[in-house]
Amino acid sequence: MDRRVIIAKRVGRLANRLVLFAHFIGAAVEHGFTVLNPAFVAQAGYFPSTSKTLLCRYPPGGGVPALPGSRYFVYYAFEYYAGVLGWLQGRGHDVGLIRLRRDQHLDLNSQAFLNALEAHRVVLVQDWFFRNGLNCERHRDAICSYFTPWETHLAAVRAVVDPVRRRDRLLVGVHVRRTDYQWFKDGRFFYSHAQYRSLMESVQHIYPDREVTFLVCSDEPVPQDEFAGLDVVRGPGQELEDLYALAGCDLILGPPSTYTLWASYYGEVPRYSISDPAEPVTRDSFLVDSRLQRLGEPAAGPPRT
């Protein structure tokens, strides 16, 4: 019998939703179930695999075609249905719903998750920390194939990356994230342009044998003079295209974020996640996020099913 998992809650922005969807795809390949993701509504148009079907299905193929506005209607319908299931669950009924608190983590290879699939032909899931990094590593080819963007987006990426490649320079992607990070974790990862510049100069120092170009992507305009004297090119300026431009670099640095996490995973690019901008940068600071899983994620907690 075909078992289905439906992602019934939007979490975060583009990269958060890519990461969550990817973990479910890895588990789907591993355990042989189907994922439907109506919560991918705002991002579906970026990818051939999701742009034409109503429910953003994995494995791809088949399904109901999407009509204008239909995805939002369906998403809100599933969100409402999950609310009904939650009400029943709170009264002791056994329903096909797994809701995690933000401090909970559910391993998608765990017996708890597989038991829920066995007990319910359709399982709705809500929230964020559904993970299994081993599945993402093992099934990376399938995941990355599914999330290959339309050619128009890839052409915009190549227009920025290819000229640097022709100059045979080390291309270092820099994610300057500032807008929401003023408040996220009380501004812990809100760095000044001067701090980013210092880190970029450190990268130049640890690669004395290479000429370095920095591809800067930011969620706000960066004044031209902030990085004067460094060889800098700007990202395409669109959220998906900036993300995949970072994935096309040789190295990536930026604050802890699923944005650079996804770029590192998709492009197999070593990433330095800046937790302290005063910490010395070394070549060993850069690591590939092959399991699409950040360090320090919360310990597993039992789900309610």
VENNOR-V438011 format. One record per backbone hydrogen bond with DSSP energy under -1.0 kcal/mol. CO is the residue of the C=O (numbers start at 1). NH is the residue of the N-H. E is the energy in kcal/mol with one decimal. If there is no record, write none. Layout:
co:CO nh:NH e:E
co:CO nh:NH e:E
//
This chain:
co:3 nh:34 e:-2.8
co:4 nh:123 e:-2.7
co:5 nh:36 e:-2.8
co:6 nh:125 e:-2.6
co:7 nh:39 e:-1.1
co:13 nh:17 e:-2.2
co:14 nh:18 e:-2.1
co:15 nh:19 e:-2.7
co:16 nh:20 e:-2.4
co:17 nh:21 e:-2.2
co:18 nh:22 e:-2.7
co:19 nh:23 e:-2.0
co:20 nh:24 e:-1.6
co:21 nh:25 e:-2.4
co:22 nh:26 e:-2.7
co:23 nh:27 e:-2.0
co:24 nh:28 e:-2.5
co:25 nh:29 e:-2.5
co:26 nh:30 e:-2.0
co:27 nh:31 e:-2.7
co:28 nh:32 e:-2.0
co:34 nh:5 e:-2.8
co:35 nh:58 e:-2.6
co:36 nh:7 e:-2.5
co:37 nh:40 e:-1.7
co:40 nh:43 e:-1.0
co:40 nh:44 e:-1.4
co:43 nh:46 e:-1.9
co:44 nh:47 e:-1.3
co:46 nh:150 e:-1.9
co:47 nh:50 e:-1.2
co:47 nh:51 e:-2.0
co:52 nh:66 e:-1.7
co:55 nh:37 e:-2.5
co:58 nh:35 e:-3.2
co:64 nh:54 e:-3.5
co:67 nh:70 e:-2.3
co:69 nh:73 e:-1.4
co:70 nh:74 e:-2.5
co:71 nh:75 e:-2.8
co:72 nh:76 e:-2.4
co:73 nh:77 e:-1.7
co:74 nh:78 e:-2.4
co:75 nh:79 e:-2.5
co:76 nh:80 e:-2.3
co:77 nh:81 e:-2.4
co:78 nh:82 e:-2.6
co:79 nh:83 e:-1.6
co:80 nh:84 e:-2.0
co:81 nh:85 e:-2.5
co:82 nh:86 e:-2.5
co:83 nh:87 e:-2.0
co:84 nh:88 e:-2.2
co:85 nh:89 e:-2.9
co:86 nh:90 e:-2.3
co:88 nh:91 e:-1.1
co:88 nh:93 e:-2.1
co:89 nh:92 e:-1.9
co:95 nh:97 e:-1.8
co:96 nh:124 e:-2.9
co:98 nh:126 e:-2.3
co:101 nh:104 e:-2.0
co:105 nh:301 e:-2.1
co:106 nh:131 e:-2.4
co:107 nh:110 e:-1.8
co:110 nh:114 e:-2.2
co:111 nh:115 e:-2.7
co:112 nh:116 e:-1.5
co:113 nh:117 e:-1.9
co:114 nh:118 e:-1.9
co:115 nh:119 e:-2.2
co:116 nh:120 e:-1.6
co:121 nh:4 e:-2.7
co:123 nh:6 e:-2.7
co:124 nh:98 e:-2.7
co:125 nh:8 e:-2.5
co:126 nh:100 e:-1.9
co:128 nh:130 e:-2.0
co:129 nh:106 e:-2.9
co:131 nh:108 e:-2.4
co:132 nh:136 e:-1.3
co:133 nh:137 e:-2.2
co:134 nh:138 e:-2.7
co:135 nh:139 e:-2.4
co:139 nh:143 e:-2.1
co:140 nh:144 e:-3.2
co:141 nh:145 e:-2.2
co:142 nh:146 e:-1.9
co:143 nh:147 e:-1.7
co:145 nh:148 e:-1.3
co:150 nh:154 e:-1.8
co:151 nh:155 e:-2.7
co:152 nh:156 e:-1.4
co:153 nh:157 e:-1.7
co:154 nh:158 e:-2.6
co:155 nh:159 e:-1.9
co:157 nh:160 e:-1.1
co:157 nh:161 e:-2.5
co:158 nh:162 e:-2.3
co:161 nh:165 e:-2.0
co:162 nh:166 e:-2.3
co:164 nh:169 e:-1.1
co:165 nh:168 e:-1.6
co:170 nh:213 e:-3.0
co:171 nh:250 e:-2.9
co:171 nh:251 e:-1.5
co:172 nh:215 e:-2.4
co:173 nh:253 e:-2.6
co:174 nh:217 e:-2.9
co:175 nh:177 e:-1.1
co:176 nh:219 e:-1.2
co:180 nh:183 e:-1.4
co:180 nh:184 e:-1.8
co:183 nh:186 e:-1.9
co:184 nh:187 e:-1.2
co:185 nh:188 e:-1.3
co:187 nh:190 e:-1.6
co:192 nh:196 e:-2.0
co:193 nh:197 e:-2.6
co:194 nh:198 e:-2.2
co:195 nh:199 e:-1.9
co:196 nh:200 e:-2.4
co:197 nh:201 e:-2.5
co:198 nh:202 e:-1.8
co:199 nh:203 e:-1.9
co:200 nh:204 e:-1.9
co:201 nh:205 e:-1.9
co:202 nh:206 e:-1.9
co:207 nh:210 e:-1.7
co:211 nh:170 e:-2.8
co:213 nh:172 e:-2.8
co:214 nh:233 e:-2.8
co:215 nh:174 e:-3.1
co:216 nh:235 e:-2.3
co:217 nh:176 e:-2.8
co:223 nh:226 e:-1.5
co:225 nh:228 e:-1.2
co:227 nh:230 e:-1.9
co:231 nh:214 e:-3.0
co:233 nh:216 e:-2.6
co:238 nh:242 e:-3.3
co:239 nh:243 e:-1.6
co:240 nh:244 e:-2.3
co:241 nh:245 e:-1.7
co:242 nh:246 e:-2.2
co:243 nh:247 e:-1.5
co:246 nh:249 e:-1.7
co:251 nh:173 e:-3.3
co:252 nh:272 e:-2.8
co:253 nh:175 e:-2.5
co:254 nh:274 e:-2.7
co:257 nh:261 e:-1.6
co:258 nh:262 e:-2.6
co:259 nh:263 e:-1.8
co:260 nh:264 e:-2.5
co:261 nh:265 e:-2.2
co:262 nh:266 e:-3.2
co:263 nh:267 e:-2.2
co:264 nh:268 e:-1.0
co:264 nh:269 e:-1.5
co:270 nh:252 e:-1.9
co:271 nh:287 e:-2.5
co:272 nh:254 e:-1.8
co:276 nh:279 e:-1.9
co:282 nh:285 e:-1.4
co:283 nh:286 e:-1.2
co:287 nh:271 e:-3.3
co:288 nh:290 e:-1.7
co:289 nh:292 e:-1.2
//
